[in-house]
């Protein structure tokens, strides 16, 4: 039995072949995943990774505060956290 090696990628949870394959629907196949190359996760800089993300960086640290009332003190925050842990 001859083996055919095809290349492809995963897109939205499905295997997409690099080149079309003229085979009838229902043809049985066996898929073997190749191990990732050692440098796969280390090839991009932090700036390049950030550019790929669908979010933007906060313009101001105050954007990260959320809806914590300005009238509450740090002591109130600490007490709130302690009560949540109890």
C-alpha positions as CSV (number, residue, x, y, z in Angstrom):
1,X,0.0,0.0,0.0
2,X,1.4,3.4,-1.0
3,X,1.3,6.3,1.4
4,X,0.6,9.9,0.3
5,X,2.0,12.8,2.4
6,X,0.0,16.0,2.3
7,X,0.7,19.3,4.0
8,X,-1.9,21.5,5.6
9,X,-2.9,23.6,8.6
10,X,-5.7,23.7,11.2
11,X,-8.2,26.5,10.6
12,X,-11.2,26.9,12.9
13,X,-10.7,23.3,14.1
14,X,-10.6,21.7,10.7
15,X,-7.7,20.4,8.6
16,X,-7.2,22.5,5.5
17,X,-4.8,21.1,2.9
18,X,-2.2,23.3,1.2
19,X,-3.2,21.8,-2.2
20,X,-6.6,20.5,-3.2
21,X,-7.0,16.8,-3.3
22,X,-9.3,15.1,-5.8
23,X,-10.8,12.3,-3.7
24,X,-14.4,11.3,-3.2
25,X,-16.2,12.4,0.0
26,X,-16.2,9.6,2.6
27,X,-12.6,8.5,1.8
28,X,-11.0,7.2,5.0
29,X,-7.8,9.0,6.0
30,X,-5.4,8.7,8.9
31,X,-4.0,12.0,10.3
32,X,-0.7,12.1,12.2
33,X,0.3,15.3,13.8
34,X,3.9,16.3,13.5
35,X,5.7,17.6,16.6
36,X,6.1,21.4,16.8
37,X,9.5,22.7,15.9
38,X,11.6,23.7,19.0
39,X,11.5,27.5,18.1
40,X,7.9,27.6,17.2
41,X,6.8,29.7,20.2
42,X,10.0,31.9,20.4
43,X,10.1,33.3,16.9
44,X,8.2,36.5,17.5
45,X,9.1,39.6,19.5
46,X,6.7,41.0,22.1
47,X,5.8,43.8,19.8
48,X,5.0,41.3,17.0
49,X,2.9,39.2,19.3
50,X,1.0,42.3,20.5
51,X,0.2,43.3,16.9
52,X,-1.5,39.9,16.4
53,X,-3.8,40.4,19.3
54,X,-7.4,41.6,18.7
55,X,-7.2,44.1,21.6
56,X,-5.4,47.4,22.1
57,X,-3.3,48.5,25.0
58,X,-4.8,50.8,27.6
59,X,-4.0,54.5,27.0
60,X,-4.0,55.3,30.7
61,X,-3.6,53.3,33.9
62,X,-6.8,54.9,35.2
63,X,-8.6,52.8,32.5
64,X,-7.7,49.7,34.5
65,X,-9.4,50.8,37.7
66,X,-12.8,49.7,36.6
67,X,-15.8,51.0,38.6
68,X,-14.3,51.2,42.0
69,X,-15.8,54.2,43.7
70,X,-13.5,57.2,44.2
71,X,-14.9,57.7,47.7
72,X,-13.6,54.3,49.0
73,X,-10.2,54.2,50.6
74,X,-7.5,51.6,50.3
75,X,-8.5,50.3,53.6
76,X,-12.0,49.7,52.3
77,X,-10.5,47.8,49.3
78,X,-8.4,45.6,51.7
79,X,-11.5,44.9,53.8
80,X,-13.5,44.0,50.7
81,X,-10.8,41.5,49.6
82,X,-10.6,40.0,53.1
83,X,-14.4,39.5,53.2
84,X,-14.3,37.9,49.8
85,X,-11.7,35.4,51.0
86,X,-13.7,34.3,54.1
